[in-house]
């Protein structure tokens, strides 16, 4: 086994990952690292064998880990990386802070980040994929981020470094964001709270929030600006294309396209990662056959298939 650098954090070999993802599937991480702080993370990555890949992982809300697990080092930030502070119009939060917690804390201080309230996952993940809803995106409020590169360098990232696009940023896949600064518009705390309550009610009415999903499975085919803002005049809904292709409720083993919202790939019981990904690929083929459009995955799929 590869000799690993010393660390003040926790380094675990062959750590099962299924329990850490919302889909509850997937094999183990070859190494699972929870750094003590940013300096610990930087020193670890600087000393790590350059041949070993690094994968930053949040709370697994938008992720399928394949059944063979992930080779190299999975980095997961924990306590010490989830603080939230309001500094005037700026909201400064650790990358492990949950989007919903950031939205609530900001609202209490009269800062409007309400679009984050219904987005599952961590703030670091939201930056990485330029998460958004209700017409707002991370690109609209992002000011800067502190991050650690694969080489162990601590850097500051600005909007131009990330080149935000729809559900995408130019962030290197092995760079670990540790802290984010957002510039949030002002608002009345009571009104912001009421707005989030309404958003939650609408989400629960239309989405299978109590099932094992990883959020929206496929991106909406649409035209988007360079900042990631949707051009609604050209937008199509992935769920309607899946519905028209006859794939609402479709199953493969324990995997299912949710009957309540067909763009939610669901572990309906005992699914493997291979079944989930296989059903997703079947949906993409059926949609292409029926509409001529190719759906792009929004859920990230990582790791190796299980050995035959």
N, C-alpha and C positions, 0 to 999 in steps of 0.2 A: 504494500500500500504506500502511496505517495507520502513523503514526510511533509507535514504541514507546519506553517509558521506558528509561533507562540501568540497567544491572544489573551486579552483580559475578558473577552466575551465568552460565549458558549459555542463550541464547535463540536458537532455531533456527526459521526459517520452513519451512513445507511438510514437516514431519518425518513420514516413513512410520511408521505405528503397528502394522502387522500383525505385525512381528517382535517387538513388545513385549507381545503378548497370547498367552495359552495356546492360543487357537483359531487363531492365525496368519491372521487375516483383518482387513480394514478398510482404509479410506483414510487420508490423512495428517491431521495436526494443522495447522491454519492457522499456529499458533505453538506451540512446545514449549519450556517453561521449566523449567530445573533450577536452583533457587535455591542460592546459596552457604550461606545460613544463614537463620534466622528473620527477622532484621532486614532482610536482602536481600529476602525474600519480601514482608514487610510494606510496604517502601518501593515495591516494584514494583507491588503491587496498589493501593496508594494513588494512584499516579501513572497507572495504566492507564485508558484511555478507559472510562468506565462503561458504554458501549454494547457493549463486547466481553464475551461470556460467558467464564466460567472453569470448567474441569472438572478436579478433582483426580483423578489416576490413580495406582494402585499398580503392581503387577506384572502386571495384566491377567488375573488368574486367574479372575475372575467377570464377564467382560466380553465383549460383542460390539460391536466398532466397525463401524458400517455402512460400506458400500463407498465412499460419498462423502466420508468423513472427518469431522472435528470442526471446526466453525467456532469461532473465538475462540482462547483460550489453554488448552492442556493443561499442568497443573502436575504434575511428577513429582519427588518427593523422592528424593535419592540419598545419597551419603556425607555424613556429618555429621548425618543424621537416622535412623541405624539403630543407635545405641548402646543397650546394655542394662545397667542397674545394679540391684543388689539392695541395698535399704536397709531392713534389718530385715524386717518382714512386707510391705513394699512393693516392687513391681517397677516401675522407671521405665524406659521404653523410647521410642526415637524411633518416629515413625509409620511409617517405612520399614522397621523391623525385621520380619523374617519371623515369622509366628506360630510356626512350628516351632522357630525359634532361641530365641524368648522362652520357650517351654515347656521346652526343654532346659536353658537357662541357669538358669531358675528352679528346675528339679528338682535341678540340681547343688548349689544353695544350700539345698535342703530346703523349697522353696515349691511348692505344687501348682497349676500352671496346665496340667496334662496334657491337658485338653480341647482346648487349642490345637494340640497336636502334629500332628493330622491335618487341620487346617483350612488350605487353601492361601491364600496371599496375605500381606498385610502387616497389622500391628497397627492401623494407621489405618483400613483397610478393615473390619477385624473390628469396630471400634467403630461405624463408620458403619452397618453392617447388623446389629449385635447378633448376631454370629456365635456359634454354639454347637453342641455335640454331646455325646452321652453324658449328657444331662440337665443340662448346665451351659452358661451363656451369659455373654457379656461383661457383661451387666447385673448378674450376681452378684458380679463382682470389680472393676468399674470404680469408681474413686474420683474422678478428675479428668482433664482433658486441657487442654493448651495448644493454641491454634488461632489462625489468622489469618483474619479475615473478608474478604469481597470488597472492603470499603472500606479494607482494610489495617490494621485494628485488631487488636492482639494481645490475646486474651481467654482467661480460664480458664473451662472448662465443667465443670459438676457434673452428677450423675445427673438432677436435676430439669430441667436445661436440655435434656437429650437425650430425655426421655420414651420410654425404651426399650419396644419391643413386639416381637413375633415377627418376626425378620429385618428389623427396622426401627428407626430412630431419627429424632428430629426435627432432626437436624443439617442445616443449610442446604446444598443441593447444591454451592454455590460457596465454602463455608468449608473451609479446608485445616487439618486436624489436623497438628500437628508433634510433639507429645510426649504420652505417656499414662502415668498413674500407676494401677497396679492394687494392690489389697490381696489378697494370695494366702494361702490357708490353709497351715499347715505340714504337713510329711510327711517320711518317711524317704527320702533321696536314692536309695538302691538300689531301694526299693519303687516309687518314682515312675518310675524308669528302666525297671523291668520292666513296669510298667503301660503305658507308652508303646510299648514293644516289642510287647506284646500287641495294642494298638490298631492299630498299623501292619500287623501280620500279618492281622488281621481285615479291615481296609480293603482290603488288596491282594487278599484272597481274594474279596471281593464287588464291588469297583469296578474299572473299567477305567483303572487309574492310569498305564498306559503309553501310552494313546491321547490324541489332541488333544481335550480336553474343557475345560469351564469349571466343573467340579463339577456339583452337582445343578442341573438346569435349572428345575424347578418346585418351589414350596413344597408341603409336605404340607398338605392341607386339614385343619384341626384347630381346637380351641378352645385359646386361650392366655391366660394371665394378663397383667396390665398390665406385668409385669417381663419378659415374653418367655418364661416357663417354660411348657412344654407341659402341657396337660391330656390325659394319655395315654388317658383313658377315652373321648375323642371323636376320637382321632387316626386318620386314614386315611393311607395311604402313596401318594404320587404315582406311584411306579413300578408299584404294583399296578393302579391305575386305567389307566395307559398300557398295561400288559400286557393287561388285560381288554378294552381298546378295539382290540386287535390291532395295536398300533403298535411293539412290540418289533422292532428291526431295520429299521423303515421308512426309506426313503431319498428324498432329493430332490437330484439332482445329486451333489455330493461330500459332502452332509450326511447323517447317519444317527443314528437313535436306537439307542444301543449295545446289541448283543445280550446282553452280559454283565449290564448294568444299564440298563433302558430309560429311566431318568430322567437319563441322561447323553447330551445332544446332542453329537455327535462330528463333527469334520472328518475324514472317512475318506479324504480325498485331493483337494486342489484345490477345496474348497468355497469359495463366496463367502459373505459375510455375509448376503446376501439369501436364499440357499438355506438357511442355518442358521435364520434367523428365520422364513422361510416354512414350513419343516418344523415348527418349534415351534408356529406358529399352527395348522397342520393337526392336530397332536397335540391341542391345546386343543379344537378343534372336535370331533374324534373322541371325546375323553373326555366332553365335554358331551353329545354325541349318545347315548353308551352309558350314562352314569351320572347325567346331570343336574347334574354338578358342574363348576365352572369352575376350571381350574388357573391359578394366578398365577405369573408369571415370577419366579424367584429370580435368574437371570442378568440383569445390567443391559445394556440395549441403548442405545447412544448414537450421536449423529452423524447424518449425512444419507445418504439413499439415493444410489446412483450416478445421475448424469444419464442419462436415457433415450438 
